[in-house]
Amino acid sequence: MPPQSPAYIVKIMYAGDFIVKDYIEERAVEIAGYIIETKATVRQTAKQFGISKSTVHKDCTDRLQQINPSLARAVRNVLDVNKQERHIRGGMATREKYLHLGE
């Protein structure tokens, strides 16, 4: 095996970074499509993709804004509606919980 120069090693590391960056960008776009299509919440999206809620939020707000600003605006609209409705959803969940406790 030939000796590897530090420059060669750095090029390999950079190539790896680009692969990861491409994967993250693809994931951000895929997540955005899912949220827009299904009107899903951050929690539902995180569960669907097997990632954390903070990763979904970071992908949809920061990363997507740099990749595709118009898509980011569309996702932001869905997330804003979900945020406005969450107190209603929470109240319904609590109501269901106590209805089932009385049975």
DSSP file (Angstrom, degrees, kcal/mol; ACC not computed):
  #  RESIDUE AA STRUCTURE BP1 BP2  ACC     N-H-->O    O-->H-N    N-H-->O    O-->H-N    TCO  KAPPA ALPHA  PHI   PSI    X-CA   Y-CA   Z-CA
    1    1 A M              0   0    0      0, 0.0     3,-0.1     0, 0.0     0, 0.0   0.000 360.0 360.0 360.0 127.5    0.0    0.0    0.0
    2    2 A P        -     0   0    0      0, 0.0     2,-0.1     0, 0.0     0, 0.0  -0.376 360.0 -98.9 -71.7 149.2    1.5    3.4   -1.0
    3    3 A P        -     0   0    0      0, 0.0     2,-0.5     0, 0.0     0, 0.0  -0.395  37.6-132.6 -65.2 143.1    2.0    6.0    1.7
    4    4 A Q        -     0   0    0     -3,-0.1     0, 0.0    -2,-0.1     0, 0.0  -0.851  12.3-134.9-103.6 130.1   -0.7    8.5    1.7
    5    5 A S     >  -     0   0    0     -2,-0.5     4,-1.9     1,-0.1     3,-0.3  -0.416  24.3-113.9 -76.0 156.1    0.1   12.2    1.8
    6    6 A P  H  > S+     0   0    0      0, 0.0     4,-2.4     0, 0.0     5,-0.2   0.856 118.1  57.5 -57.8 -34.1   -1.8   14.5    4.2
    7    7 A A  H  > S+     0   0    0      1,-0.2     4,-2.1     2,-0.2     5,-0.1   0.901 105.3  50.2 -63.8 -39.6   -3.2   16.3    1.2
    8    8 A Y  H  > S+     0   0    0     -3,-0.3     4,-1.8     2,-0.2    -1,-0.2   0.911 110.3  49.7 -63.8 -42.7   -4.7   13.0   -0.1
    9    9 A I  H  X S+     0   0    0     -4,-1.9     4,-2.2     1,-0.2    -2,-0.2   0.903 109.3  51.7 -63.7 -41.6   -6.2   12.2    3.3
   10   10 A V  H  X S+     0   0    0     -4,-2.4     4,-2.6     1,-0.2    -1,-0.2   0.899 107.1  53.5 -62.2 -40.6   -7.8   15.7    3.4
   11   11 A K  H  X S+     0   0    0     -4,-2.1     4,-2.4     1,-0.2    -1,-0.2   0.890 108.3  50.2 -62.3 -38.9   -9.3   15.2    0.0
   12   12 A I  H  X S+     0   0    0     -4,-1.8     4,-2.2     2,-0.2    -1,-0.2   0.926 110.6  49.5 -64.0 -44.0  -10.9   12.0    1.2
   13   13 A M  H  X S+     0   0    0     -4,-2.2     4,-2.1     1,-0.2    -2,-0.2   0.919 111.5  48.6 -62.1 -43.2  -12.3   13.7    4.2
   14   14 A Y  H  X S+     0   0    0     -4,-2.6     4,-2.1     1,-0.2    -1,-0.2   0.898 108.9  53.2 -64.2 -39.6  -13.7   16.5    2.1
   15   15 A A  H  X S+     0   0    0     -4,-2.4     4,-1.7     1,-0.2    -1,-0.2   0.907 108.6  50.7 -61.3 -40.6  -15.3   14.0   -0.3
   16   16 A G  H  X S+     0   0    0     -4,-2.2     4,-2.2     1,-0.2    -1,-0.2   0.893 107.2  53.7 -63.1 -40.1  -17.0   12.4    2.7
   17   17 A D  H  X S+     0   0    0     -4,-2.1     4,-2.8     1,-0.2    -1,-0.2   0.890 106.4  52.3 -61.6 -39.6  -18.3   15.7    3.9
   18   18 A F  H  X S+     0   0    0     -4,-2.1     4,-2.6     2,-0.2    -1,-0.2   0.892 108.0  51.3 -65.5 -38.3  -19.9   16.3    0.5
   19   19 A I  H  X S+     0   0    0     -4,-1.7     4,-2.1     2,-0.2    -1,-0.2   0.937 112.8  45.3 -63.0 -45.8  -21.6   13.0    0.6
   20   20 A V  H  X S+     0   0    0     -4,-2.2     4,-2.5     2,-0.2    -2,-0.2   0.915 112.1  51.9 -63.8 -42.9  -23.0   13.7    4.0
   21   21 A K  H  X S+     0   0    0     -4,-2.8     4,-2.5     1,-0.2    -2,-0.2   0.916 109.4  49.6 -61.3 -43.4  -24.0   17.2    2.9
   22   22 A D  H  X S+     0   0    0     -4,-2.6     4,-2.6     1,-0.2    -1,-0.2   0.909 110.8  50.6 -61.1 -41.8  -25.9   15.8   -0.1
   23   23 A Y  H  X S+     0   0    0     -4,-2.1     4,-2.5     1,-0.2    -2,-0.2   0.916 110.8  48.3 -62.5 -43.7  -27.7   13.3    2.1
   24   24 A I  H  X S+     0   0    0     -4,-2.5     4,-2.5     2,-0.2    -1,-0.2   0.909 111.9  49.2 -65.1 -41.8  -28.7   16.1    4.6
   25   25 A E  H  X S+     0   0    0     -4,-2.5     4,-2.1     2,-0.2    -2,-0.2   0.919 111.8  48.7 -64.0 -43.0  -30.0   18.3    1.7
   26   26 A E  H  X S+     0   0    0     -4,-2.6     4,-2.5     1,-0.2    -2,-0.2   0.908 111.6  50.1 -62.1 -41.4  -32.0   15.4    0.2
   27   27 A R  H  X S+     0   0    0     -4,-2.5     4,-2.9     2,-0.2     5,-0.2   0.911 108.7  52.2 -63.8 -42.3  -33.4   14.6    3.6
   28   28 A A  H  X S+     0   0    0     -4,-2.5     4,-2.2     1,-0.2    -1,-0.2   0.910 112.3  44.9 -61.3 -42.8  -34.5   18.2    4.2
   29   29 A V  H  X S+     0   0    0     -4,-2.1     4,-2.3     2,-0.2    -1,-0.2   0.896 113.9  49.9 -68.2 -40.1  -36.3   18.3    0.8
   30   30 A E  H  X S+     0   0    0     -4,-2.5     4,-2.1     2,-0.2    -2,-0.2   0.911 111.4  48.7 -64.8 -42.4  -37.9   15.0    1.4
   31   31 A I  H  X S+     0   0    0     -4,-2.9     4,-2.6     2,-0.2    -2,-0.2   0.913 110.0  52.4 -62.2 -43.4  -39.1   16.1    4.9
   32   32 A A  H  X S+     0   0    0     -4,-2.2     4,-2.5    -5,-0.2     5,-0.2   0.923 108.8  49.6 -60.0 -45.2  -40.5   19.3    3.4
   33   33 A G  H  X S+     0   0    0     -4,-2.3     4,-2.5     1,-0.2    -1,-0.2   0.901 111.1  49.9 -60.3 -41.4  -42.4   17.4    0.8
   34   34 A Y  H  X S+     0   0    0     -4,-2.1     4,-2.5     2,-0.2     6,-0.4   0.924 111.5  47.7 -63.9 -45.4  -43.8   15.1    3.5
   35   35 A I  H  X S+     0   0    0     -4,-2.6     4,-1.8     1,-0.2     5,-0.5   0.920 115.4  44.6 -63.8 -44.1  -44.9   18.0    5.7
   36   36 A I  H  < S+     0   0    0     -4,-2.5    -1,-0.2    -5,-0.2    -2,-0.2   0.918 116.3  46.6 -66.4 -43.1  -46.6   19.9    2.9
   37   37 A E  H  < S+     0   0    0     -4,-2.5    -2,-0.2    -5,-0.2    -1,-0.2   0.896 127.6  24.4 -66.8 -42.4  -48.3   16.8    1.5
   38   38 A T  H  < S-     0   0    0     -4,-2.5    -1,-0.2    -5,-0.2    -2,-0.2   0.505  94.0-128.5-104.8  -6.2  -49.6   15.4    4.8
   39   39 A K     <  +     0   0    0     -4,-1.8    -3,-0.2    -5,-0.3    -4,-0.2   0.847  49.9 175.5  57.7  34.6  -49.8   18.7    6.8
   40   40 A A        -     0   0    0     -5,-0.5    -1,-0.2    -6,-0.4    42,-0.1  -0.284  28.9-119.6 -73.2 154.7  -47.9   16.7    9.5
   41   41 A T     >  -     0   0    0     -3,-0.1     4,-2.4     1,-0.1     5,-0.2  -0.384  30.3-104.8 -82.6 169.1  -46.6   18.1   12.7
   42   42 A V  H  > S+     0   0    0      1,-0.2     4,-2.6     2,-0.2     5,-0.2   0.905 123.0  51.4 -61.1 -41.2  -42.9   18.1   13.6
   43   43 A R  H  > S+     0   0    0      2,-0.2     4,-2.1     1,-0.2    -1,-0.2   0.921 110.7  46.7 -63.5 -45.3  -43.5   15.3   16.0
   44   44 A Q  H  > S+     0   0    0      1,-0.2     4,-2.3     2,-0.2    -1,-0.2   0.898 113.7  49.4 -63.6 -40.3  -45.3   13.1   13.4
   45   45 A T  H  X S+     0   0    0     -4,-2.4     4,-2.4     2,-0.2     5,-0.2   0.916 109.2  51.5 -66.0 -43.6  -42.6   13.9   10.8
   46   46 A A  H  X>S+     0   0    0     -4,-2.6     5,-1.8     1,-0.2     4,-1.2   0.909 111.9  47.2 -60.2 -42.4  -39.8   12.9   13.3
   47   47 A K  H  <5S+     0   0    0     -4,-2.1    -1,-0.2     1,-0.2    -2,-0.2   0.912 111.4  51.1 -65.4 -42.5  -41.5    9.6   14.0
   48   48 A Q  H  <5S+     0   0    0     -4,-2.3    -2,-0.2     1,-0.2    -1,-0.2   0.887 118.9  35.9 -62.0 -41.1  -42.0    8.9   10.3
   49   49 A F  H  <5S-     0   0    0     -4,-2.4    -1,-0.2    -5,-0.1    -2,-0.2   0.518 106.6-122.0 -94.5  -6.3  -38.4    9.5    9.4
   50   50 A G  T  <5S+     0   0    0     -4,-1.2     2,-0.3     1,-0.3    -3,-0.2   0.854  72.8 114.2  70.0  35.0  -36.8    8.1   12.6
   51   51 A I  S   <S-     0   0    0     -5,-1.8    -1,-0.3    -6,-0.2    -2,-0.1  -0.795  70.7 -84.3-128.8 172.8  -35.0   11.3   13.5
   52   52 A S     >  -     0   0    0     -2,-0.3     4,-1.9     1,-0.1     5,-0.1  -0.345  31.3-119.1 -78.6 159.8  -35.3   13.8   16.4
   53   53 A K  H  > S+     0   0    0      1,-0.2     4,-2.6     2,-0.2     5,-0.2   0.872 115.5  55.6 -62.9 -36.9  -37.8   16.7   16.4
   54   54 A S  H  > S+     0   0    0      1,-0.2     4,-2.6     2,-0.2    -1,-0.2   0.861 105.8  51.2 -66.7 -33.7  -34.9   19.1   16.6
   55   55 A T  H  > S+     0   0    0      2,-0.2     4,-2.8     1,-0.2    -1,-0.2   0.911 110.2  49.1 -67.6 -42.1  -33.4   17.7   13.4
   56   56 A V  H  X S+     0   0    0     -4,-1.9     4,-2.4     2,-0.2    -2,-0.2   0.940 113.5  47.0 -60.0 -46.6  -36.7   18.1   11.6
   57   57 A H  H  X S+     0   0    0     -4,-2.6     4,-2.0     2,-0.2     5,-0.4   0.920 113.1  48.0 -62.8 -44.8  -37.0   21.6   12.8
   58   58 A K  H  X>S+     0   0    0     -4,-2.6     5,-1.8     1,-0.2     4,-1.2   0.917 113.0  48.7 -62.3 -44.4  -33.4   22.4   11.8
   59   59 A D  I  <>S+     0   0    0     -4,-2.8     5,-2.0     1,-0.2    -1,-0.2   0.910 115.4  44.3 -61.0 -42.4  -33.9   20.9    8.4
   60   60 A C  I  <5S+     0   0    0     -4,-2.4    -1,-0.2    -5,-0.2    -2,-0.2   0.769 125.2  28.3 -78.9 -26.4  -37.1   22.8    7.8
   61   61 A T  I  X5S+     0   0    0     -4,-2.0     4,-0.6    -5,-0.2    -3,-0.2   0.897 131.2  20.2-100.4 -58.0  -36.1   26.2    9.0
   62   62 A D  I  X5S+     0   0    0     -4,-1.2     4,-1.1    -5,-0.4    -3,-0.2   0.977 127.6  37.0 -80.5 -59.1  -32.3   26.6    8.5
   63   63 A R  I >><S+     0   0    0     -5,-1.8     4,-1.7     1,-0.2     3,-0.6   0.910 116.5  50.5 -65.9 -44.3  -31.1   24.1    5.9
   64   64 A L  H 3><S+     0   0    0     -5,-2.0     4,-3.1    -6,-0.4     8,-0.4   0.838 102.6  61.9 -65.4 -32.5  -34.2   24.3    3.7
   65   65 A Q  H 3< S+     0   0    0     -4,-0.6    -1,-0.2     1,-0.2    -2,-0.2   0.866 109.3  42.0 -60.5 -36.1  -34.0   28.1    3.6
   66   66 A Q  H << S+     0   0    0     -4,-1.1    -1,-0.2    -3,-0.6    -2,-0.2   0.809 120.1  42.7 -79.6 -31.5  -30.5   27.8    2.0
   67   67 A I  H  < S-     0   0    0     -4,-1.7    -2,-0.2     1,-0.2    -3,-0.2   0.941 136.9  -4.2 -80.8 -50.7  -31.5   25.0   -0.4
   68   68 A N     X  -     0   0    0     -4,-3.1     4,-2.2    -5,-0.1     3,-0.3  -0.731  59.4-172.0-150.5  90.3  -34.9   26.1   -1.6
   69   69 A P  H  > S+     0   0    0      0, 0.0     4,-2.0     0, 0.0     5,-0.1   0.834  87.4  52.8 -58.6 -36.2  -36.4   29.3   -0.1
   70   70 A S  H  > S+     0   0    0      2,-0.2     4,-1.8     1,-0.2     5,-0.1   0.901 110.7  47.3 -69.0 -37.9  -39.8   28.9   -1.7
   71   71 A L  H  > S+     0   0    0     -3,-0.3     4,-2.3     1,-0.2    -1,-0.2   0.885 109.6  55.0 -65.7 -38.6  -40.2   25.3   -0.4
   72   72 A A  H  X S+     0   0    0     -4,-2.2     4,-2.5    -8,-0.4    -2,-0.2   0.889 106.5  50.8 -62.1 -39.5  -39.1   26.6    3.0
   73   73 A R  H  X S+     0   0    0     -4,-2.0     4,-2.1     2,-0.2    -1,-0.2   0.904 109.2  50.7 -64.7 -41.0  -41.9   29.2    3.0
   74   74 A A  H  X S+     0   0    0     -4,-1.8     4,-1.6     2,-0.2    -2,-0.2   0.912 112.7  45.9 -63.4 -42.3  -44.5   26.6    2.1
   75   75 A V  H  X S+     0   0    0     -4,-2.3     4,-2.8     1,-0.2     5,-0.2   0.911 109.3  55.6 -65.9 -41.9  -43.3   24.4    5.0
   76   76 A R  H  X S+     0   0    0     -4,-2.5     4,-2.6     1,-0.2    -2,-0.2   0.890 104.9  53.6 -58.2 -40.5  -43.2   27.4    7.3
   77   77 A N  H  X S+     0   0    0     -4,-2.1     4,-2.0     2,-0.2    -1,-0.2   0.922 110.8  45.5 -61.0 -44.6  -46.9   28.1    6.5
   78   78 A V  H  X S+     0   0    0     -4,-1.6     4,-2.5     1,-0.2    -2,-0.2   0.926 113.7  49.1 -64.5 -44.6  -47.8   24.5    7.5
   79   79 A L  H  X S+     0   0    0     -4,-2.8     4,-2.2     1,-0.2    -2,-0.2   0.872 109.5  52.6 -64.8 -36.1  -45.8   24.6   10.7
   80   80 A D  H  X S+     0   0    0     -4,-2.6     4,-2.1    -5,-0.2    -1,-0.2   0.911 109.7  48.1 -65.3 -41.8  -47.3   28.0   11.6
   81   81 A V  H  X S+     0   0    0     -4,-2.0     4,-1.8     2,-0.2    -2,-0.2   0.930 111.7  50.4 -62.4 -44.9  -50.8   26.5   11.2
   82   82 A N  H  X S+     0   0    0     -4,-2.5     4,-0.9     1,-0.2    -2,-0.2   0.891 109.5  51.4 -59.8 -39.4  -49.9   23.5   13.3
   83   83 A K  H  < S+     0   0    0     -4,-2.2     3,-0.5     1,-0.2     4,-0.4   0.896 109.4  49.6 -66.0 -39.4  -48.5   25.8   16.0
   84   84 A Q  H  < S+     0   0    0     -4,-2.1     3,-0.3     1,-0.2    -1,-0.2   0.819 115.8  43.6 -67.5 -30.1  -51.7   27.8   16.1
   85   85 A E  H >X S+     0   0    0     -4,-1.8     4,-2.1     1,-0.2     3,-0.8   0.532  86.5  92.1 -92.5  -7.0  -53.8   24.6   16.4
   86   86 A R  H 3X S+     0   0    0     -4,-0.9     4,-2.6    -3,-0.5     5,-0.2   0.830  81.2  56.2 -65.5 -31.5  -51.7   22.7   18.9
   87   87 A H  H 3> S+     0   0    0     -4,-0.4     4,-1.7    -3,-0.3    -1,-0.3   0.852 108.9  49.0 -67.1 -30.9  -53.6   24.0   22.0
   88   88 A I  H <> S+     0   0    0     -3,-0.8     4,-2.2    -4,-0.2    -2,-0.2   0.928 111.5  48.1 -70.5 -45.3  -56.8   22.6   20.4
   89   89 A R  H  X S+     0   0    0     -4,-2.1     4,-2.2     1,-0.2    -2,-0.2   0.898 110.9  51.8 -61.4 -40.3  -55.2   19.2   19.7
   90   90 A G  H  X S+     0   0    0     -4,-2.6     4,-2.1     1,-0.2    -1,-0.2   0.901 109.2  49.7 -63.3 -41.1  -53.8   19.1   23.3
   91   91 A G  H  X S+     0   0    0     -4,-1.7     4,-2.3     1,-0.2    -1,-0.2   0.885 110.2  50.2 -64.7 -39.5  -57.2   19.8   24.7
   92   92 A M  H  X S+     0   0    0     -4,-2.2     4,-2.5     2,-0.2    -1,-0.2   0.889 109.5  51.3 -66.6 -38.6  -58.8   17.1   22.6
   93   93 A A  H  X S+     0   0    0     -4,-2.2     4,-2.2     2,-0.2    -2,-0.2   0.907 110.9  47.9 -65.2 -41.3  -56.2   14.6   23.7
   94   94 A T  H  X S+     0   0    0     -4,-2.1     4,-2.2     2,-0.2    -2,-0.2   0.913 111.1  51.2 -64.9 -42.2  -56.8   15.4   27.4
   95   95 A R  H  X S+     0   0    0     -4,-2.3     4,-2.1     1,-0.2    -2,-0.2   0.927 110.7  48.3 -60.0 -46.4  -60.5   15.1   26.9
   96   96 A E  H  X S+     0   0    0     -4,-2.5     4,-2.0     1,-0.2    -1,-0.2   0.898 108.7  55.0 -61.1 -40.7  -60.1   11.6   25.3
   97   97 A K  H  X S+     0   0    0     -4,-2.2     4,-1.3     1,-0.2    -1,-0.2   0.937 112.1  41.5 -58.9 -48.0  -57.8   10.5   28.1
   98   98 A Y  H  X S+     0   0    0     -4,-2.2     4,-1.2     1,-0.2    -1,-0.2   0.781 109.5  58.4 -76.2 -25.8  -60.4   11.4   30.8
   99   99 A L  H  < S+     0   0    0     -4,-2.1     4,-0.3    -5,-0.2    -1,-0.2   0.896 109.4  45.6 -65.1 -39.2  -63.3   10.0   28.8
  100  100 A H  H >< S+     0   0    0     -4,-2.0     3,-0.7     1,-0.2    -2,-0.2   0.778 106.3  59.3 -76.0 -26.4  -61.5    6.6   28.7
  101  101 A L  H 3< S+     0   0    0     -4,-1.3    -1,-0.2     1,-0.2    -2,-0.2   0.830 100.4  57.2 -69.0 -30.7  -60.7    6.7   32.4
  102  102 A G  T 3<        0   0    0     -4,-1.2    -1,-0.2     1,-0.2    -2,-0.2   0.606 360.0 360.0 -75.8 -11.4  -64.3    7.0   33.3
  103  103 A E    <         0   0    0     -3,-0.7    -1,-0.2    -4,-0.3    -2,-0.1   0.469 360.0 360.0 -79.3 360.0  -65.2    3.7   31.5
